[in-house]
Amino acid sequence: MVLETLPQDLRFGVRTLRKNPGFSIAALIMLALGIGGNVAIFTVSSAYLLKPLPYHDPGKLVLVEVNRREGNQEQSDCCTLMRYEEIRDHSRSFSGVAAVTSDSLALSGHGEPEQVSVARISPNFFDVLGVRPQLGRAFSDEEGRPEGKPVVMISDSLWHTRFGGDPGIVGQTVNLDDTPSTIVGVLPRGVQFPFLGPAEVWTPRYFELSLLTPQHIRSGVSYLTILARLAPTASISSATAEMNVLNSEYARDNPKAHDVGPNVAMSVVDLRDRTVANIRPALLLLSGAVGLVLLIACANIASLLLSRALARSKEIAVRAALGARRGVLIQQLLTESLILSLLGGALGLGLSYAAVSLLARAGSEDLPQGFSITTDLRVLVFVLAISLFTGLLFGLFPALQLSKINVNAALRDEGRGSTGGRERKQWKSALVVGQVALSMLLLISAGLLVRSFSRLLTVDPGFDPRHVLTMDVALPTVKYGEAPTQIEFFDELTRRVSALPGVSAAAVSAALPLTRIRITPILAEGQPEVPITERPFTVIQTISPGFFDTMRISLRAGRAFTAADNAQAPKVLIVNEALARRYWPNQNPVGKHVIVGRGMPAEVVGVAANAKNNGLALPAEPQLYLPFPQLPWANMYLLVRTAMDPLTLVPQVRAQLASIDPDQPITHVQTAEELMDSSRAQPRFMMMLLTIFSVTALVLAVIGIYGVLAYSVAQRRQEMGIRLALGANKADILRLILGQGLALTLVGIGIGLLAALAVTRVLSGLLYAVGAHDGLTFIAAPLIFATIGLLASYVPARRASLADPAESLR
């Protein structure tokens, strides 16, 4: 029966919607916004949370991590070379174990020298993933040994940009840090590795790292990420149990290693889960927010359908009088709703294309790279499902209400005052209250993020980022493998850059502002003597003498480094206030001593003010500064303070660098203010999206308030005329309608506040210096909503107060 009448119902439904263009357009706009937002967020969520990684049998891929617990916090760390070799040689839970780490090296040959991102991998890395090169071959085991021939694979993008897509590229030679290396393969286009980061060159020399000497690596530096494929019969839990056994054996065989101790354990985690761990809460939150927007849109359309019920009551009554059963009427009305929702879904799908593109651009710094965000079959199925669900959601109740019409009453003129009308009015009021409550929840959530972001804009980073230029200078280890040559190079570079016109100070540092790239165990004077494996880890940074002047970090006590603090001088260091408070509260730290790593005690010669070293949102961690000549690195950041736009100085700095070494490139050129903006990128992204959703919800709720009051005024037109004829003034009518609108708004606000008190706790991890129950937000949001609700109520209230008594009484 349903299928027999469906074509007729479809034709009639289309005609009905065409005869009511105002209603149809308004409903389609609301549906397109609601469905389009949901499709956009689902498309992104599907790419990160649902779509399998582009490797062979990705469900078997895991990461092996070393976890260190300090107090109530647990941190994951990389693995040492020795630990990797033990896992590779003794584990039975894995069918393959590979190692990978990131590096940055100078590439020369076939064009100008440039700094490229390099992945150092074990030869079986691509075998574990199941990735095959599009040209050439993968690495052999012999090439992954220290005596092996230097070879590389390159990315598809580098193949096209630097080598012009030359099909004969395999077998050609390039210089990687002045080491001639043969290109043996080209990776497939589009294959990326989000758990590693961008890489353009791949080398099997995983036992090296440009920042470290072979002695450092063999002594136990943690720098390797361990990728593994589970054996057919193994699970993550069984593999973790085996890793804990191997961890005990490793601690027994290497009792002096820094990565052993009672607070160190190992874990095995799913590759996808770890890769998207940071973005998952945000995507789930946004999915919930955009789902609320769709619910509000559905409530609005249901309210519009109930309003149309009065106009269609006689039509339905005539059809019922002619023998149409209630089920047939419900089918017809639902068909109209489903036509509307499917059209809205089609418009929403088109809108989602633009929204996804906007999301990808706005969140490019926060979304893990290497995931393909595309509209695939899963997204199309979601569009169809949510369109059908939406049509049923907003169409079912109005259809049930309209189909149970009283035929006799509807066919008489006095049917206008029937009980069904009062019931519809009550349901419309309930829908408006629900819209207000949901909108209130979104508005408070957005308000919390706005407050948090405003605090983040005013946070003191501990340094002055204005007019500071930063860039990365990574020296090739072949040419600058010895500490004296590294020291000489960076001393000459800072001397020349400092002499440039417009430069007020220049320095080199092993880390950029707001970041921490190296930690080490320390033993501060006055602390109990414990083995190195039980000593706390602290952020360590090597700097040149002009660093504090360049970044304008004030010294609280003691002195800054000078040229006299060279490699031959006694070991010295500067601590920040956080470290001084932790180990020497109410004492003068200057003159105290600290054992750094396995070195000799170094004397504290100064105390620096706290500078943010783990992002803007977190307090500064305890930190040590060491003079560069006493802890030289091949990869340093050049920091330049200028009296002009810092970026205008880049050509001059490049020229000075080229005059020292024409083959030495610089990378990651940016200002310190851009670094600050990058640190705010994720909270800005979340705040922007949630604000857009909350404003959309607010507009829809206001439309709902206006609609129900306008409908009420139209229904009570005679009543208003009679009130005016009996002596009521316009102010009385205005107060009556405004009171009705304010009552609906206040009830919705109250329910929304209760919901927000329970729900906003999930936002606490995204907030900075603002509580999840921030008083100002919970007071301001209801006041804003109440004011807007009154304004929405004023137009129909004023229309009611202007009713003509004579016309109403005729």
N, C-alpha and C positions, 0 to 999 in steps of 0.2 A: 504493500500500500504506500509506504514512504517513497520508494523508488518510482512508483507510478506517477505520483503527484509532484515529484521533485522538480522536473523541468518547468511545470506550470508555476510552482512556488518561486523558482529562480527568476522567471520572467516577471512575475508580479512584484517580487522584491526589488528588482532593478527599477521598475517603473515607479514604485513607491519612493525610492530614494531620489530618483530624478525629479519627482514632483516636489520634493522638500530640499532644495539645494542648500539652504542656510544650515539646516540641521546636519545634512550629509557632510558638508565641508567642515563644519566645526568638529564633528565626530571624527572625521578622517585626520584632521590636524592633531587632535589629542591622541589618537591611536598611533599615528606615525611617530610622534614624539616618544610615547611610552614603549611601543614595540621596537622602534629604531634604537633607542638607548639600550634596551635589554639585549638586542641582537649584537650591538657593538661590544658591549661588555662580555657577552657570551663568546664572541669571536676571539677576543683576546684571551679570555679564560680557557677556552678550548685549546688554543695554541700552547698555553703554558701548563695547564693542569690535566688535560684529557688526551691530546694528540700524542701518539707515541714518538719518542725520539727517533731521528732518522738514521738508526743503526740496526744491524741485524739483532733480532730478539732482544730489544732494549730492556725488557723486564728483568733480564738476568744481569744487567750492568750495575755495579755498586762502586762506592768509594770506601776506602779503608782509612780511618782517621785515628789520630792520637788525641785523646781528650785529657785536659789537665783541669782539675778542680781546685779553685782557690776560694775558700769561704763558701758562699752560696752560689758562686758563679762557676760555670764550666765553659772552657774555651777549647775549640778545635784547632789543632796545629798540623803543620805538614810533617812528613816523615823524613828521617835521616836516610842517607844512602845505605848504611849498615842495616837499618830496620827494613828497608825495602828488600834488600837482598835476602834477609832471613825469611820474609813472607814469601818471596818468589820461590825460594828453594825448599821450603818446608811445609807450606800450607797445602791441604788436600781439599779444601772447600771450594777452590777456584780452578777453573779450567784454563785460565790465563790471568797473569798479573802484569800490569804495565806501569811505568813511571813517567811522569811528565812535569815540567816546570817551565815557567815563562822567563824570557830574557829579552834583552834589547841590544842589538849589535849593528855595526856599521856595514852596509852592503855597498860594494863598489864594483865597477865593471859594467859595461852595457849602459853607460849614462852617468849622470852626476851621483856622487856618493849620497846615501840617505840612511837614516836610522830606521830599522825595521823591527817589528815585533817578531820574536823567534820563539818557537816551542822546542824545547829540548825533550826528546822522548826516547823511551826504550825501543829497540827495533820492532818489537811485537805490538806496539801501540795500536796500529791500524788493524792488525789481525784480531785483537781483542774486541775492537769496535765493529769489525766486519766492513771496513771501508776500503775500497780499491781505487787506485789512481786512474784518472782518465787517460793519462799518457805515462809511459815508462813503467816503473816498478816501485815496490815498497823497499824498505831497508832490509838488509841481511843481518844475521847475528854477528858476522865478522865486523861489519861496519859500526856496530854498537860497542866495540871494545876500544880501550885507549890507544892501541896501536893500529886501529882500523883506518881505512882511507877516508878523508873528510868528504862527505857527500851531503846533499840537501834535497828536500822536496819543496816545491813552491806552491802557493795558492793560485787558484784560477785568476783571481783579480790581479795579482802581481804579474802573472804570466802575460796578461793582456796590457796592463798599464806600462810595465817597464820593458817587456820583450815583444810587444806588439802581437801576441798570440802566435809566435813563430812555431810552426809544427815540428821544427827540428831542434827545439830547445833542449831535449834530453841529450845529455852528453856534453853540453857546454859548461864552461867554468865561470864562476863568480867568486869574488873575494868577500868573505864574511869575517870581519875584524882582521883584515889583511891575511887571512888564511884561504888559499885557493881551494874551492870546494866544487865538486862536480854535481850538476843537477841530474838526478836520476828519475824524477817523476813529477807530475803535476796533479794536484788534488782535484776532485770533481767540483764543478760549479755548484754553489749553494750549500755544500757540506760545511757546517760550522760546529764549533765545540764550545757551547755556552758555559760549561763547567770550567773551562780554561781561560777564556778570553780571546780577543782577536790575535791571530798569528798569520804572518805572511810567508815565513820561512820555517821549515821543519828540519831538525838535525837529530841524528841518533846519539849525539854526545851528551847524554843525560847526566853523566858523571862530572860535568863541568858547569861552571856558572861564571859569567864575566865579572860579577862583583867579588868573587871569592877565589882564593888560591886552592889548589888541590889539597894542601895541608888542612885548610879550614874545612873543606868538604869531608875529608876522611876523619877529621876529629869530631864530627858529629853535628854539623849544622843541619837544621830542619829546613828543607827547601823543596822536597818532592811531594807531589800529589799522586796517590796510589789509586789507580783504576783497575778493577778486576771484573771478571765474568764468573758468576756462580757456576759451579759444577751442576750437572743435571739433577743430582739427588740432594743438593745443598739448599739451605734457606738462609735468610739473613740472620736469624737467631742462632742457627748452628754455626754459621761462619763467625759470628761475634764470639761465641763460646770458644772456638778454636783460636781466635786472635788473642783472647785473654790468656790462654795457655802459652802461646808464643810470646806474649808480652812478659810473662813471668820468666820464661827462659831467656829472653833478651836482657831483662834486668839482672838476672843471675850472671850472664856472660859479660855484661858491660856495666858493672856496678858504679863506675864513675861517670857514665854518660849523663848529659843534662836532661835527657828525655825519659828518665826512669824515676821511680819513687812511689810512695804509697798513694799519692793523689793522681797518678797517671794510669789511664786505662785506654783500651782500644775499642773501636766500634766499627760496624759495617752498616752503611746507610745506602738506601736506594739512590741511584744517580739522579733521577728526575726530582725526587723529593728534596735533595740537597740543593739542586740547581735553582729551584723555584721557591726555596724556603722563605726568602725575604719578601717576595712579591705575593705569595699566597694570601696572607691576611688582608692585604689591600684589595686584591681582586674579589675576595669573598665579601668584604665590606661594601665595595662598589656594586656587586651583584645584588646585595640586599637593598641598597639605596635605590637603584634603578628599578628594582621590583616593586618598591613602595610607590614610585612614580606611576608605574603602570596600574597599580591598584587604584590610585587616586583618579587616574584617567578613566578607568572602568566605572568607578562610582559616579563620575560626572556624566558619562554616557548613559548609564542606567537612570540617572536623574532626568536627563533629557528625554529618554524613552517614556518615563513615567509622566512627564509633562505632556508628551504627545498623546498619552492615553485618552485625555479628555477629547481631543480632536478626532480620535479614531474610535471612540466608544460606540457611536451610532453605526459606523461601518461594521465593527465586529458584531454588534447586536443584530444587524440585518443578516449577516452571514450565518449567525447562530439560528436566527428565526427561520432561515431557509434550509436548515438541517445540518449545518456544519458541526461536527463533533468537536469537543474541547481539544482533543489530541491533534486534530487537523489544524485548528487555530494556533495552537502552540507551535506546531511544525512550521506554519507559515511565518509566524513572528520570529522564531529562531533562525529560519532561513534568511530573513532580512538582516538579523544581527550578524550572522556568519558571513554574508556577503560584505557587510560593512567591515568586519574584522579582517577578512582576507584582503580586501583592498587596502586597509590600513597597514596590514603586514607587508604588502608589496611596496607601499610607499616607505614603510619603516626600513625595509631591506635596502632600498636605495639610499635612505638617510644614513644607514649604518656604514656604508662605504666611506662617506666623508668623515663620519665620526671615528672610525677605526684609523683612518689616515691621520686625523688630528691627534688621537690617543698615542699613536706610534711616534709622532713627532714631539709632542709635549712630554712624553715619558721616556724619550730615547736614552736619557742618562740613568734611568732607574729600572727600566725593563731589561731583564737578561737578554743579551744578544745571541743570535744564532737560532732563534725560533721563527718559523714561518707563520706569519699571521695572515691567513687567507680565508676566503669564504668557500668552504668545502661542503661536501654532502652533509656532514654533521650539522653545520650551521643552517643549511637549507631545511633540514628536517626540524631543527629547533624553531625556525621561522614559522613553518607550517603548524607545528604543535602549539606554539604560544599564540598564534593567530586564532586557531580553533578554540583553545582554552579561553582566550580573552572574549571571543564572541559568545561562548556559553556563559562566561562569568557575568558580563554586563547585560546579556539578553534574556537569561532564564527567568529571573524574578519578575521583570516587567511583563514578560510573556505570560507567566502564571497569573499575575494580577489582572491583566487585560482580558485573558481568556475566560475568567470566571465572572464576567460582567452580568448584571441583572438585565435581562432582555427587556422586560416590561418597563422598568425605570428608565433605561437608556433611550427607549423609543418615545418617551414622553418628554416634553420640554423641561419638566421639573426634575428630570434625571440629573441635572447639574448639581443638585445638592445632595446627592446620594452618599451613602456611607462609604462606598468605594473610593470616592474622591478624598474623603478625610483620611482613609487608610493609606492612599497613595501619598498624601501630604506627610503623614507620619514617617513613612518609609523614606521619602526624600529628605526629611530632616535628619533621619538617622544616617543616611548616606553622607550628608554634609558634615555631620559631627565626625564621622569616620575619616573623611578627607582632611578636616582640620587637625585631627589627632595625628594622622600619619605625617602631614606636612610639618606639624610642630616638632615631631621627632627628628625629621630631616633638618629643619632649621636650627635646632639646638646642636645637632651633630656638626653641621657646617660652621655654626658660631664658635664651637670649641676649637675647630681646626683653624679658623681665622684668628682667634685669640692666640692660639699656639704659634701660628706663623708670625704674627705681629711681635710676639716676644722674641722669636728667632731672629727677626730683622734688627732688633735692638741689642742683641747679646754682644757683650764685649769679648772678642776673640783673644784678647791679650796681646795683640800686635796691631799695627796700623797698616791696613791693606791698600791704602790709597797710593797711587803712583808707584807701584811696585811691579816690575816685570820678572817673570819666572820662565826658565827653560831648562830642559834636560840635556846634559852633556855626558855621554857615555863613551869612555875611552876604550879602544880595542885592546884586549889583553896581550895580543902578540907584540904590538908596538909599545904599550905602556903596562907591561906586566909587573914591573918592579915598583915598589913604593916610592923611591926617590924620583922616578920619572913622573909619576902621578902628582906628587907634591909640586914638582917644578912646573908642570903644565898648568895646574889650577892657580898657583901663585902668580904666574905670568899673566894668565887670563884675567884674574881679578885686578891686577895692577893696571892692565891696559884699559879695561872697561871702566875702572874708577876714574881714569884720566879723561874720559870722553866728556865733551861739553854737555851740561845739563844733568850729569850724574852726580848725586850727592853721596852715595855709598853703594858698595857692591860686596857680595860675599858668596861663598858656596856652602851648600848644606846637603847632607845625605837624604833629607826628607823635605817635602813641601810643607807649607803651613797646613794645619788641620789634619795631618796624616802621621801615621806611625808605621815605619817599615821594618824596624828591627827592635827586638827585645833581648835582654840578656839577664841571667841570674846575677844577683849582687849580694854582698854581705856588708852592711853598713856598720861603722864603728859603734860599739855599745850593744850590738845585737848578739844573741847566743851563737857560738861557733857551731855550724851545722854543715853536713856534706853539701856539695854543690847541687846535688839533685833535689835538695829540700829548700834551697834558697828561693826567695820570691823573684819573679821576673819583673823587669823594669824597662821602660822605653829608653832607648839610647840613640843619640844623634851626634854625628860628627860635623863640626862647623869650622869655618875660617874666622879669624879675629874680628872681622867687620860685621858679623851676623846680627848682633843685638842692635847695632846702630842702624843697619839696613832695615830690619823689621820693626824697629822702635819698641823693643821689649826692654822694659826697665829692669835695672839691677837693684835688688832690695838690700844687698849687702855684698861686701868684697869687691872684686874687680872682674873685668872682662878678660878674654884671652888676648895675648899680644904676640908679636912675631917671635918673642923669646921662648914661647911655649912650643918649641920644635921637637923633632924626633929624639934629639939627644938630651933634652931637658927633663927634669923630674916629672913624673906623671901627675897631671892635674885634671880637675873637672869642675863643672858648674852644675848645681842642682836647681830644680825649680822649687817653688814654695810647697807644692803638694808633697814632694819627697822629704823636704826638710821637716814639715809638720808630722809626717808619718814616723820618722826615725829619731828626730831630735826636737820634740815639742818643748817650747819654752827654753831652748838653748840656741847658742850661736853656732850655726853649722860650719862657718868658715874655720878652717884648720882641722876639721874632722877628716876621716879617711874612709874610702869605700873600695872594696875589692870587686872589680868588674870582671865577670866571667872567671877565667882561670888565671887572670893577670895578677900583677903586684898591686898593693894598695896605692890608690891615687888620692891626692889631697884636694879637698874642696876649697876652691879659691873664690867662689862667688855664689850668690843665690839670686836666681832670675825670677821675675814675676811669672805666674802661670800663664802659659799660652795654650790654647786649645790644640790638642794633639790626637784627638779621636773623633773629629767632626764637631760641628757647632752645638749639637744638642746634648752632648755628654760632657761632664766636667773633665778638666785636664787631669791626666794620669801622672803619677810620679815619673820624673824624667831626668836623665843625665845628659849633659852636653860635654863632649870631649873635643879637644883641639884637633883639627884635621891632620896635621903632621903626625900626631900620635896614634891615629886610627884612620889611615888613608883608604879611600874607596876609589874604584875606577869610574863609578857612575855617580855623578853629583849634579845638583841643581844649582844653576846660577841665578842669584837674586839681585836685582838692580833697582835702587830707588832713584827716581828721576824727579825733575821739576817740571815735567811736561807730560803729554800723553805717552805712557810707557811703550805702546806699540809702535810709535814713530821711531823708537830707538833700535828696533830689531835689525834693520840693514847695517847699522854701524856696529852692532855687536857681532853680527855674522862676519863682517869684514875683519874685525879684530881676531876672531877665531880662525878665520882662513889664513891670516898672516902668521899665525903660530903653526897651524897644521891644515893645509888646504883640503885634506881628505876627511876632516872631522866634521860630521853634521851635527845640528842641534834639532831637537824635537820638542813637542808638547809646549809650544810657546803660548803663554797666556798670562794674564795679569792676576795678581792676588785677589782682586775683587771678583774676577771670574771664578776663582777657586771657592770664594765665599758663596757665590750664587750656585755653584754645583753642589755644595753641601746642603743648600736649601731646596734642591730640586725636587726630591721626593715629597717632602711636606707641602711644597707649592703645588705639585701635581695632584695630590690627594685633596688639598683644600679647594683647588679650582674645580675639580670634577664634582665633589660633594656640594659645593656652592651652586654649581649649575643645576644639579638635580634638585636641591632644596628650593631654589628660585622657581624652577619649573613647577614643582609641587605646590608652592605658595600661590602661583598664578592660577593653577587649576583649582585649588581650594577656594580662592577668591571668586572665580567663575561659578563654582558650586554654590557659594553663599548668595551671590547675586541672582543666580538662576532660581533658587528655591524661594527667595523673597519676591522676585518678579512674578513667579508663578502664583505665589500666595496673594499678591496684590491683584493680579488679573482675576483670580477666583473670588476675591472679596470686594470686587469693585462696587457692587450694589450696597454691601454693608458699609463701606466707607462713605458713600453718598448719603446713606440714611443717617450715619453718625453726624456728618456735617450738617444735614438738614435739621437734626434734633438739637443743634447747638454746640457740637464739638468744634473746636478751632483747629487750624492746620497744625499747630504745634502739638496738639494731642495725638493727631494721626501720625505725625512724624515720630513722636516718642514711641508710639505703639509698634510701628514697623522696625524702628531702630532697636527697640528692646528685644524684639523677636530675633533679629539678626545677631545682636550681641549675646543673647542667651545661647544660641547655637554655637557661636564662636567660643564662648567661655567654657561650655561643656567640653567641646573638642580640645581646647587648650589644656583643661584639667586632665583629660585622659592622656593627651600627648605628653604632658609633664611626667605623669606617673610612668609611662612607657619609657621616657628618656632616662629617668632615674635608674631604671633597671637595665637599659640597653647600652647606654653610653660608656659603661665600664670597659666594653670591648675596644673603645678608642684610646684607652689609657696608654697603650704602647706607642701610639702615634703622636702623643701630645708632649709639648715641651713647656715646662714651668706653668702648666695649667692643669688643674684637677679635672677629673671626669665629671664632677658635680660642681663646676665653677659657678659661683653665686651670680656674678655679673651676667653670664650667658643665660642662666636660668631665669633671670629677672628681665633682661632686655628682650629676649626672643618672644615671650608672651605679650609684652607691651607692644612690640612691633606688630605682632599678629593681630592683637586686639584693635589697634589703630587702623590697620588695613581692612580688618573685618568691618569696622564701622563705616569706613569710606565705601566699601562694597555695598553696604546696606543703605547708604544714603540715597543713591539714585532711585531705587524702587520706592523708598520711603517718601521721597519728595514727589514722585509720580502719584502716590496714593493721596498725599495731602492736597494735590491739585485737582482731585476728582470733582466733577460738576454734579452737585446734588440733584438739579433738575433733570439732567440726562439719566442719572442713576435711577430716579424714581419713575421715569417713563417706562 
